[in-house]
Amino acid sequence: MISDIPSSAKKAKGMLYSFQKEINPLIKDFFAKEKIKIKNNFPDSSYKAIEVFEDICTRGAKRARGAFSYYVYKMYGGQNDSEALKMGIVLELTHAYLLLLDDFMDKSETRRGGPTAHVLLKDYYSNRGFAGGNASHFGDSIAVTIGAAGFHMAMQLLMSLDFAPEILIALSNNLNEKIEITAHGQITDVVNASNPNVTERDVLKMLEWKTGVYTYENPIHTGAIMAGQKDSEELRKLSEYAIPAGIAFQIQDDILGIFGNSDDTGKSVYDDLGEGKYTLLIHHALEVGNDAQKEILKRNLGNPNVGDKELSEVKSVLLDSGSLDYSKKVANELVLKAKNSLIKNRSANWGQEGFDYLVGIADYMIDRKL
């Protein structure tokens, strides 16, 4: 409940909701125009693919990345609200693209409270008897392809924004650079699950590259660049907040992935275990747990048939080993580090509203239940 979180987080949550109300209709309008273009130029299979991409992009999203970009833009005095909101669409299309890839690689069945894109497309082609019944391959292939197309839609939209050419180039360079780093984070995430010598530093670096950079640093830098910020020192100050706050966000996300409620998170509580996701929670328990606890974790991590009994056993291990408390402690320390960096680095040209949003959203993201 909103009353359960600090006042700074309440304010930031309200600002996030306000941003959602602004951007969600714009995203729907974007897809309406894109679907007309596809319907007039490509076959029904392409139209179905864009419908699925739209579904993933528009259902149950927090719009956190677009909100970071928008409020940081405003923090630096940005006045071109309509174009700043369009940049939010760019970030949301990019996010949907990466979700499609992530769900395909993890073989996830649900996303944002509904079937994943590859599952929707598999069912669509299965019902039509395509490829001798090999509908899963159809679903996977088309989901990955329309995701990639979605990212290029995003880049076209970015380059059409009404900002100076040098700002558009800087925005494009920033996004491409940050997505490249995110890709290395994903590679590390995949490898960590099978690496017998993985360390806590390996886990935290993966969280930095995959979430700290992508979910926080990328949109925060985007907002500053839109407002004309070119000073690398200014961007570095923002990174001092973004990286620890982003890592904390992902630690909380991983906690919710096992201890949360599927109705709230929109994702099955079995997914992280089933895909063998190697989180700080899991790593710490494997480091400090006794032999019986480690055996329970090893038996269930990567088990595609994990159910209520197995999940309950794993949750008990994470609680009894102190791993849950440890992960919460690390996350809270990182949030405090992020907030302190804002206070230390605050520039005279940082507007109050955007500053308050960065402080409050750090509190909200660590206290959130979804």
C-alpha positions in Angstrom: 0.0 0.0 0.0 1.2 3.5 -0.7 0.8 4.4 3.0 3.5 1.8 3.9 6.3 3.7 2.2 8.2 6.9 3.0 6.8 10.3 2.1 9.5 10.8 -0.5 8.6 7.5 -2.1 4.9 8.4 -2.1 5.6 11.6 -4.0 7.8 9.8 -6.5 5.2 7.1 -7.0 2.6 9.8 -7.7 4.9 11.4 -10.2 5.5 8.0 -11.9 1.7 7.5 -12.2 1.3 11.0 -13.7 4.0 10.1 -16.3 2.2 6.8 -17.1 -1.0 8.7 -17.8 0.8 11.0 -20.2 2.8 8.4 -22.1 0.5 5.4 -22.3 -1.9 7.1 -24.8 1.1 8.2 -26.9 2.4 4.6 -27.1 -1.1 3.4 -28.2 -1.2 6.2 -30.9 2.3 5.1 -32.1 1.2 1.5 -32.5 -2.0 2.6 -34.2 0.0 4.4 -36.9 2.6 1.6 -37.2 -0.2 -1.0 -37.7 -1.7 0.9 -40.5 1.6 1.1 -42.2 2.2 -2.6 -41.8 -1.3 -3.6 -42.9 -0.9 -1.6 -46.1 2.5 -3.0 -47.0 3.1 -6.4 -45.5 1.2 -9.8 -45.0 -1.0 -10.8 -42.2 1.8 -12.6 -40.4 3.6 -9.2 -40.0 0.4 -7.6 -38.7 0.0 -10.4 -36.1 3.6 -9.9 -35.0 3.2 -6.2 -34.4 0.0 -6.9 -32.5 1.9 -9.2 -30.2 4.7 -6.7 -29.8 2.2 -4.0 -29.0 0.5 -6.3 -26.4 3.8 -6.8 -24.5 4.7 -3.1 -24.7 1.3 -1.8 -23.5 0.3 -4.2 -20.8 1.0 -3.5 -17.1 4.3 -1.6 -17.5 5.7 0.8 -14.8 7.3 3.1 -17.5 10.2 3.6 -15.1 12.8 4.2 -17.8 10.8 6.8 -19.7 10.0 8.6 -16.4 13.7 8.8 -15.5 14.4 10.4 -18.8 11.5 12.8 -18.6 12.1 14.0 -15.0 15.9 14.3 -15.4 15.2 16.4 -18.6 12.9 18.6 -16.5 15.5 18.7 -13.7 17.9 20.4 -16.1 15.3 22.9 -17.2 14.0 21.1 -20.4 10.9 22.8 -21.8 10.1 20.7 -24.9 7.7 18.3 -23.1 6.1 16.8 -26.2 9.5 15.6 -27.6 10.7 14.4 -24.2 7.6 12.3 -23.9 8.3 10.8 -27.4 11.8 9.9 -26.1 10.0 7.9 -23.5 8.3 6.0 -26.3 11.7 5.2 -27.7 12.9 3.8 -24.4 9.7 1.7 -23.9 10.0 0.2 -27.4 13.6 -0.6 -26.7 12.5 -2.2 -23.4 9.9 -4.3 -25.0 12.5 -5.5 -27.5 14.8 -6.6 -24.8 11.9 -8.3 -22.9 11.1 -10.4 -25.9 14.8 -11.5 -26.2 15.0 -12.2 -22.4 11.8 -14.2 -22.4 12.9 -16.3 -25.4 16.3 -17.1 -23.8 14.7 -17.9 -20.4 11.9 -19.9 -21.9 9.5 -17.8 -19.8 5.8 -18.4 -20.1 4.4 -15.2 -18.6 5.3 -11.5 -18.7 3.4 -8.6 -17.2 0.4 -10.8 -16.2 0.0 -12.5 -19.5 1.6 -14.9 -22.0 5.1 -14.0 -23.3 5.4 -13.0 -27.0 6.9 -16.3 -28.2 4.1 -18.2 -26.4 1.4 -16.1 -28.0 2.9 -16.6 -31.4 3.5 -20.3 -30.8 -0.2 -20.7 -29.9 -1.3 -18.7 -33.0 0.7 -20.9 -35.4 -0.1 -24.1 -33.6 -3.8 -23.4 -34.1 -3.1 -23.0 -37.8 -1.0 -26.2 -38.2 2.1 -24.5 -39.5 5.4 -26.3 -40.2 4.2 -29.8 -39.4 3.4 -28.8 -35.9 6.7 -27.0 -35.1 4.9 -24.0 -33.8 7.4 -23.3 -31.0 10.1 -22.6 -33.5 7.7 -20.3 -35.4 6.8 -18.5 -32.2 10.4 -18.1 -31.1 11.7 -16.9 -34.5 8.9 -14.4 -35.1 9.1 -13.0 -31.5 12.8 -12.4 -31.8 12.4 -10.8 -35.3 9.6 -8.4 -34.3 11.5 -7.5 -31.2 14.5 -6.5 -33.4 12.1 -4.6 -35.7 10.7 -2.8 -32.7 14.1 -1.5 -31.7 14.6 -0.1 -35.2 11.2 1.5 -35.0 12.5 3.1 -31.8 15.7 4.4 -33.4 13.7 5.9 -36.3 11.5 7.7 -33.8 14.5 8.9 -31.9 16.1 10.4 -35.0 12.8 12.2 -35.9 12.6 14.1 -32.6 12.7 17.9 -32.6 16.0 18.4 -31.0 19.2 19.8 -32.5 21.1 17.4 -34.7 24.1 17.1 -32.3 21.7 16.2 -29.5 20.0 13.5 -31.6 23.4 12.0 -32.4 24.4 12.1 -28.8 21.1 10.4 -27.8 21.6 7.7 -30.4 25.2 7.1 -29.4 24.3 6.9 -25.7 21.5 4.4 -26.3 23.6 2.2 -28.5 26.5 2.2 -26.1 24.3 1.3 -23.1 22.5 -1.5 -25.0 25.9 -3.0 -25.9 26.9 -3.0 -22.2 23.5 -4.5 -21.4 24.2 -7.3 -23.8 27.5 -8.1 -22.0 25.5 -8.1 -18.8 23.1 -10.7 -20.3 26.0 -12.9 -21.4 27.4 -12.8 -17.9 24.0 -13.6 -16.5 23.7 -16.7 -18.7 27.3 -17.8 -17.9 26.9 -17.3 -14.2 24.2 -19.9 -14.0 26.7 -22.6 -15.1 29.9 -21.2 -13.7 31.1 -23.3 -10.6 33.5 -20.5 -9.6 31.2 -17.5 -9.7 31.8 -14.9 -7.1 29.7 -12.2 -5.4 31.6 -9.7 -7.4 30.6 -11.5 -10.6 27.0 -11.3 -9.6 27.1 -7.6 -8.7 29.0 -6.7 -11.9 26.3 -8.5 -13.9 23.6 -6.5 -12.1 25.6 -3.3 -12.8 25.8 -4.0 -16.5 22.4 -5.5 -17.1 20.3 -3.3 -14.8 22.3 -0.5 -13.3 23.4 0.7 -16.8 20.2 -0.1 -18.7 17.4 0.6 -16.3 18.9 3.6 -14.5 22.0 5.1 -16.1 20.8 5.0 -19.7 17.5 6.9 -19.2 19.0 9.2 -16.7 21.8 10.1 -19.1 19.2 10.4 -21.9 17.3 13.0 -19.9 20.4 15.1 -19.3 21.5 14.8 -22.9 18.1 15.9 -24.2 18.5 19.0 -22.0 21.8 19.8 -23.7 24.2 18.4 -21.1 27.6 17.6 -22.6 29.8 17.7 -19.6 31.2 14.2 -18.9 31.7 15.2 -15.2 28.0 16.0 -14.9 27.1 12.6 -16.4 29.5 10.9 -14.1 27.7 12.5 -11.1 24.5 11.1 -12.3 26.1 7.7 -12.7 27.1 7.7 -9.1 23.4 7.6 -8.3 22.3 5.5 -11.2 24.5 2.4 -10.8 24.0 1.6 -7.1 20.3 2.5 -7.3 19.9 0.2 -10.4 21.7 -2.7 -8.7 19.4 -2.3 -5.6 16.4 -2.3 -7.9 17.4 -5.6 -9.4 18.2 -7.2 -6.1 14.7 -6.3 -5.0 13.3 -7.6 -8.3 15.0 -10.9 -7.7 13.6 -11.0 -4.2 10.1 -10.5 -5.6 10.8 -13.1 -8.2 10.7 -15.8 -5.5 9.0 -14.2 -2.5 6.5 -12.0 -4.4 3.0 -12.6 -5.6 2.6 -13.5 -9.3 -0.6 -11.5 -9.4 1.4 -8.4 -8.4 4.6 -9.0 -10.3 3.0 -10.3 -13.5 5.6 -13.1 -13.6 5.4 -16.7 -12.3 7.3 -17.2 -9.0 8.6 -20.4 -10.5 10.4 -18.7 -13.4 13.6 -17.6 -11.8 14.2 -21.1 -10.3 13.1 -22.9 -13.4 15.5 -20.9 -15.6 18.4 -21.3 -13.2 18.7 -17.6 -12.5 21.8 -17.0 -10.4 20.9 -14.1 -8.1 22.6 -12.6 -5.1 20.0 -14.5 -3.0 21.1 -17.8 -4.5 24.8 -17.0 -4.4 24.8 -16.0 -0.7 22.9 -19.1 0.3 25.3 -21.4 -1.6 28.2 -19.6 0.1 27.0 -19.8 3.7 24.4 -22.6 3.7 24.9 -26.1 5.2 25.2 -29.1 3.0 21.5 -30.0 3.1 20.5 -26.4 2.2 23.0 -26.3 -0.7 21.6 -29.6 -2.0 18.1 -28.2 -2.0 19.2 -25.2 -4.0 21.3 -27.2 -6.5 18.5 -29.6 -7.0 15.9 -26.9 -7.8 18.0 -24.3 -9.5 17.3 -24.8 -13.2 14.6 -27.4 -12.6 11.9 -26.7 -15.2 9.4 -28.7 -13.2 9.7 -26.8 -9.9 6.4 -26.5 -8.1 4.9 -25.3 -4.8 6.8 -27.9 -2.7 10.1 -27.1 -4.3 9.5 -23.3 -4.1 8.7 -23.6 -0.4 11.9 -25.6 0.3 14.0 -23.0 -1.5 12.3 -20.1 0.3 13.0 -21.8 3.6 16.7 -22.1 2.7 16.9 -18.5 1.7 15.3 -17.4 5.0 17.1 -19.8 7.3 20.6 -19.2 5.7 20.1 -15.4 6.2 20.3 -14.9 2.4 17.1 -12.9 2.2 18.2 -10.6 5.1 21.7 -10.2 3.5 20.3 -9.3 0.1 17.9 -6.8 1.6 20.9 -5.3 3.6 23.0 -5.0 0.4 20.1 -3.4 -1.5 19.4 -0.9 1.3 23.1 0.1 1.6 23.2 0.7 -2.2 20.0 2.9 -2.1 21.6 4.9 0.7 24.8 5.3 -1.3 22.8 6.4 -4.3 20.8 9.0 -2.3 24.0 10.3 -0.6 25.6 10.8 -4.0 22.7 13.1 -5.0 23.1 15.2 -2.0 26.9 15.3 -2.4 26.9 16.0 -6.1 23.8 18.3 -6.4 24.5 21.1 -8.9 22.9 24.5 -8.7 21.2 23.9 -12.0 19.3 20.8 -10.8 15.6 21.6 -10.4 13.8 20.6 -7.3 11.1 18.4 -8.9 13.5 16.2 -10.7 15.8 16.0 -7.7 12.9 14.9 -5.5 11.9 12.3 -8.0 15.4 10.7 -8.1 15.5 10.6 -4.3 12.0 9.3 -3.9 12.0 6.7 -6.6 15.1 5.1 -5.0 13.1 4.7 -1.8 10.0 3.4 -3.7 11.8 0.9 -5.8 13.4 -0.7 -2.8 10.1 -0.7 -0.8 7.8 -1.7 -3.7 5.9 -5.0 -3.8 5.8 -5.2 -7.5 
